[in-house]
Amino acid sequence: MISLLSKLFIKDYKNYTDSNVRTQYGVLCGGYGIFLNILLFVAKFIGGTISASVAMIADAFNNLSDAASSVVNILGFKLASKKPDPEHPFGHGRMEYVSGLVISGLIFLMAFELLKSSFESLIQGIKEPVQSEFSLISLVIMILAIFVKLYMYFYNHSVAKKINSVSLEATAKDSLSDTISTFVVILSIVLGQFTTFPVDGVAGILVSFFIFYAGYEAAKETLQPLLGTKPEEDFVKEIEEEVLKHKPIVGIHDLVVHDYGPGRKMISLHAEVPGDMDIFELHDVIDITEVEVATKFGCETVIHLDPIDINNPQLAKNKEIVSEIVKAIDESLSIHDFRMVPGETHTNLIFDVVKPFDCKIADEVLLSTIREKVLAKLPNHFCVIAVDRPYC
């Protein structure tokens, strides 16, 4: 259905990277989600009232909260599509992440209310045991609800992958969690016919835990891009390949991808170029590279020109020795920006050592170890080292 609706209402519906197309997909999925969730709420509420099932009525209100979440999702997509302004020069793309965070908050609130009412139902049922009434209509409604929620999971997940949407993926996971909670309610309806123990209240408590977990997953998915995460390895490799196509660039380092929301990324990196070439010629190469990288990946791109000495055999040899020393200390370490400043009494080796976040060696210990090992291998060679972090 979503595929058909997208073809009918979204112009250029296959252009998933276009911000307007992304917004229209978000609004379409959100609107369709509101319709289906309200439908489920009405059906479950009626069925729960007929069968006097607290768990079923609670599950109905869970669907009502899902409808509210879809409203927040739509608002998030709309706000995220706003153009940059003087106060927000990088645009409003992160509002999509914020909306996902608000949705997770609504999920937590609903889970808490459900846990509270289910616990009260459990206590009441223990005090005054009553066998629940069986309703075939309620059972059929809950079975159909599982298929509807599975359908919602698949279409939200599919669209989320196409337009790279964290908030839609959170909605998809919430729908998948709802199928599990609905199945628990079905079990409570069936088991309630064979015992006076308040399985309905127990089922409601279990459902609330599933909803809490869905809220946790949604919060985690939306908090990560707000805090800042590493870009995908394939994306980093594509950037590197594209930059190195432009000769005479011989290498890159200090690549950073700044995420200001879907379709609003900024790339910055250092491009290594031969230091003996004409500066104007090199600057022209960097300008062309910036434009072509920005065009290919749809990102603002800033490239720092980093001249290196590629014709000095002694420098190359010393760099290789230092690199081997660093790798021997920890395989995950690497060096870049290697320079050599010879003098009458000693030679300074100036470079950055890239230390991964999971490397447990303290900076001071690492630097002193490198200096000692280099001095032992290369007498009268002193290291001037800066510790760098990998952002990709």
C-alpha positions in Angstrom: 0.0 0.0 0.0 2.8 2.4 0.9 4.5 1.7 -2.5 1.2 2.6 -4.3 0.6 5.7 -2.2 4.2 6.9 -2.7 3.8 6.6 -6.5 0.5 8.5 -6.3 1.4 11.3 -4.0 5.2 11.7 -4.0 6.8 13.3 -7.1 10.2 11.7 -8.0 9.5 9.1 -5.3 12.7 7.1 -6.1 15.0 10.1 -5.3 15.4 9.0 -1.6 18.3 11.5 -0.9 16.2 14.5 -1.8 15.1 16.3 1.4 11.6 17.1 0.0 11.1 13.4 -1.0 12.3 12.3 2.5 9.9 14.6 4.2 7.0 13.4 2.1 7.8 9.8 2.9 7.9 10.6 6.6 4.5 12.4 6.4 3.0 9.5 4.4 4.3 6.8 6.8 3.2 8.9 9.8 -0.3 9.6 8.4 -0.8 5.9 7.5 0.4 4.9 10.9 -2.1 7.2 12.6 -4.9 5.7 10.6 -3.9 2.1 11.4 -3.2 2.7 15.1 -6.5 4.5 15.7 -8.3 1.6 13.9 -6.5 -0.9 16.2 -7.3 1.2 19.3 -11.0 1.3 18.6 -11.1 -2.4 17.8 -9.1 -3.5 20.9 -10.9 -1.1 23.2 -14.3 -2.6 22.1 -12.9 -6.1 22.4 -11.4 -5.4 25.7 -14.6 -3.9 27.1 -16.6 -7.0 25.9 -14.2 -9.5 27.5 -13.4 -7.3 30.5 -9.7 -7.7 29.7 -7.4 -5.1 31.4 -4.4 -6.3 29.3 -6.4 -5.9 26.0 -7.6 -2.4 27.0 -4.1 -1.4 28.0 -2.8 -2.7 24.6 -5.4 -0.6 23.0 -4.1 2.5 24.7 -0.6 1.5 23.6 -1.8 1.8 20.0 -3.3 5.2 20.8 0.1 6.3 22.1 1.6 4.9 18.8 -0.8 7.2 16.9 0.5 10.1 19.0 4.0 9.1 18.2 3.2 9.2 14.5 2.0 12.8 14.9 5.3 13.6 16.6 7.1 11.9 13.7 5.3 14.0 11.1 6.2 17.2 13.0 9.8 16.0 13.2 10.0 15.5 9.5 8.4 18.9 8.8 10.7 20.8 11.2 13.7 18.9 9.9 12.9 20.1 6.3 13.2 23.8 7.3 15.9 25.6 5.4 19.0 26.9 7.2 18.7 30.3 8.9 21.0 32.8 10.6 20.5 31.0 14.0 20.8 27.5 12.5 23.3 27.7 9.6 23.5 23.9 9.3 19.8 23.5 9.0 17.2 21.7 11.2 17.9 18.1 10.2 18.5 17.0 13.8 14.9 17.7 14.6 14.2 14.3 13.1 16.3 12.8 15.8 14.7 14.9 18.5 11.3 13.7 17.4 12.5 10.1 17.7 13.6 11.0 21.3 10.2 12.4 22.1 8.5 9.3 20.7 10.7 7.1 23.0 9.5 9.3 25.9 5.9 8.7 25.0 6.6 5.0 24.9 8.1 5.1 28.4 5.1 7.0 29.7 2.7 4.5 28.3 4.7 1.6 29.6 4.7 3.1 33.1 0.9 3.7 33.1 0.3 0.2 31.8 2.6 -1.3 34.5 0.7 0.6 37.1 -2.8 -0.4 36.0 -1.8 -4.0 35.4 -0.2 -4.3 38.8 -3.4 -3.0 40.4 -5.4 -5.5 38.3 -3.2 -8.3 39.5 -3.6 -7.4 43.2 -7.4 -7.0 42.8 -7.5 -10.4 41.0 -5.6 -12.1 43.8 -8.0 -10.6 46.4 -11.2 -11.4 44.5 -10.5 -14.2 42.0 -12.9 -14.1 39.0 -12.7 -16.2 35.9 -12.5 -14.0 32.8 -15.2 -14.1 30.1 -14.2 -15.7 26.8 -14.9 -13.6 23.7 -14.2 -15.0 20.3 -14.5 -11.5 18.8 -11.7 -10.2 21.1 -9.5 -13.2 20.2 -10.0 -12.6 16.4 -9.3 -8.8 16.9 -6.0 -9.5 18.6 -4.9 -12.0 16.0 -5.6 -9.6 13.2 -3.8 -6.9 15.2 -0.6 -8.9 15.1 -0.7 -9.1 11.3 -1.4 -5.3 11.1 1.6 -4.6 13.3 3.8 -6.9 11.4 2.7 -5.1 8.2 3.5 -1.7 9.9 6.9 -3.0 10.9 7.8 -4.1 7.4 6.7 -0.9 5.6 8.3 1.4 8.2 11.5 -0.6 8.1 11.6 -0.6 4.3 11.1 3.1 4.0 13.5 3.8 6.9 16.3 2.0 5.0 15.5 3.8 1.7 15.5 7.3 3.2 18.0 6.6 6.0 15.6 7.6 8.8 16.4 6.9 12.4 12.9 7.9 13.6 11.1 5.6 11.2 13.3 2.7 12.1 12.4 3.4 15.8 8.8 3.3 14.8 9.3 0.0 13.0 11.0 -1.6 16.1 8.1 -0.3 18.2 5.6 -2.1 15.9 7.6 -5.3 16.1 7.6 -5.1 19.9 3.8 -4.5 19.8 3.3 -7.9 18.0 5.0 -9.6 20.9 2.9 -7.7 23.5 -0.3 -8.5 21.6 0.6 -12.2 21.5 1.0 -12.1 25.3 -2.5 -10.6 25.6 -3.8 -13.5 23.4 -2.2 -16.0 25.7 -3.8 -14.3 28.7 -7.3 -14.5 27.0 -6.9 -18.2 26.4 -5.3 -19.1 29.7 -7.9 -17.0 31.6 -10.6 -19.6 30.7 -8.8 -22.3 32.7 -8.0 -20.5 35.9 -9.2 -17.9 38.3 -5.6 -16.6 38.8 -5.4 -13.1 37.3 -3.3 -14.0 34.3 -4.7 -10.8 32.7 -2.8 -8.6 35.1 0.4 -10.7 34.7 0.0 -10.3 30.9 -0.4 -6.6 31.3 2.8 -6.4 33.3 4.7 -8.5 30.7 3.4 -6.2 28.0 4.6 -3.1 29.9 8.1 -4.6 30.0 8.0 -5.2 26.2 7.0 -1.6 25.8 9.7 -0.3 28.1 12.2 -2.2 26.0 10.8 -0.7 22.8 11.2 2.7 24.4 14.8 2.0 25.4 15.7 0.8 21.8 14.0 3.9 20.3 15.9 6.2 22.7 19.2 4.5 21.9 18.7 4.8 18.2 17.9 8.5 18.3 20.4 9.5 21.0 23.4 8.1 19.2 23.3 10.5 16.2 22.5 13.4 18.5 25.7 12.6 20.5 27.7 11.9 17.4 28.7 8.5 16.0 31.3 7.1 13.7 30.3 7.1 10.0 29.9 3.7 8.3 33.1 2.1 7.1 31.8 1.8 3.5 31.1 5.5 3.4 34.6 6.3 4.7 36.2 4.0 2.1 34.1 5.7 -0.7 35.3 9.1 0.4 38.9 8.0 0.5 38.6 6.4 -3.0 37.0 9.5 -4.4 39.7 11.9 -3.0 42.6 9.7 -4.1 41.3 9.7 -7.7 42.6 13.3 -7.9 46.3 13.3 -8.5 48.7 14.2 -7.1 47.0 13.6 -3.8 48.8 10.6 -2.3 46.9 10.0 1.0 44.4 11.4 3.4 44.1 11.5 7.2 42.0 13.3 9.9 38.8 12.5 8.1 35.8 13.8 10.1 32.1 13.4 9.1 29.9 15.9 10.9 26.2 14.8 11.0 23.6 17.6 11.2 20.7 15.3 10.2 19.9 13.1 7.3 21.1 14.7 4.0 23.0 17.3 6.0 26.5 16.1 6.5 29.8 17.9 6.4 33.1 16.3 5.5 36.5 17.6 6.5 39.9 16.0 5.9 43.6 16.5 5.3 44.9 15.6 1.8 48.5 14.7 1.5 50.3 16.2 -1.5 53.9 16.4 -2.7 55.6 19.4 -1.0 57.8 20.3 -4.0 54.9 21.2 -6.4 53.6 24.6 -7.2 51.2 25.8 -4.5 48.7 27.3 -6.9 48.5 24.1 -8.9 47.9 22.1 -5.7 45.3 24.5 -4.5 43.4 24.1 -7.8 43.5 20.3 -7.3 42.1 20.7 -3.8 39.3 23.0 -5.0 38.3 20.6 -7.7 38.3 17.7 -5.3 36.1 19.6 -2.8 33.5 20.3 -5.4 33.5 16.7 -6.8 33.3 15.1 -3.3 30.5 17.4 -2.3 28.6 16.7 -5.5 29.0 12.9 -5.2 28.0 12.6 -1.6 25.7 15.5 -1.2 27.8 16.9 1.6 29.6 20.2 2.4 33.3 19.4 2.0 36.4 21.1 3.4 39.9 19.8 2.5 43.1 20.9 4.2 46.1 20.8 1.9 48.9 18.9 3.7 52.3 19.0 1.9 54.7 16.1 2.6 58.2 15.3 1.5 57.9 12.3 -0.8 61.4 12.5 -2.3 63.5 12.2 0.9 64.7 8.5 1.2 66.0 9.1 4.8 62.6 10.5 5.9 60.8 7.6 4.3 63.2 5.1 6.1 62.8 6.8 9.5 59.0 6.9 9.1 58.9 3.2 8.4 61.1 2.5 11.5 58.9 4.7 13.7 55.7 3.1 12.3 57.0 -0.4 13.1 57.9 0.7 16.6 54.4 2.1 17.2 52.7 -1.0 15.7 54.8 -3.2 18.0 53.5 -1.3 21.0 49.8 -1.8 19.9 48.6 -3.1 16.5 45.8 -0.6 16.5 48.1 2.5 16.6 49.2 4.4 13.5 51.1 7.6 12.6 50.7 10.4 10.1 51.9 14.0 9.4 55.5 12.7 9.7 58.2 15.3 9.4 61.9 15.4 10.0 63.9 18.5 11.2 67.7 17.7 11.2 70.1 19.8 13.3 73.8 19.8 14.2 73.4 17.9 17.4 70.1 16.0 16.9 67.2 15.4 14.7 63.5 16.1 15.6 60.9 13.6 14.3 57.5 15.4 14.4 54.4 13.3 13.9 50.9 12.5 15.2 50.1 9.1 16.7 46.5 8.0 16.2 45.2 6.3 19.3 41.9 4.4 19.1 39.4 5.0 21.9 39.6 1.4 23.0 43.4 1.5 23.5 44.0 1.3 27.2 47.5 2.8 27.3 47.6 6.1 29.0 48.8 9.0 26.7 51.8 9.8 28.9 52.9 6.2 29.0 52.4 5.8 25.3 54.4 8.9 24.4 57.3 8.1 26.7 57.5 4.5 25.4 57.6 5.7 21.8 60.3 8.2 22.6 62.5 5.6 24.4 62.1 3.0 21.7 62.8 5.5 18.9 65.9 6.9 20.7 67.2 3.3 21.2 66.7 2.5 17.5 67.7 6.0 16.1 70.3 7.7 18.4 70.1 11.5 18.6 66.5 11.4 17.2 64.0 13.0 19.4 60.2 12.7 19.0 57.8 15.5 19.1 54.4 13.7 19.2 50.8 14.8 19.3 48.1 12.2 20.2 45.3 12.1 17.7 41.9 10.3 17.8 40.2 8.4 15.0 36.9 9.9 14.1 36.1 7.4 11.4 
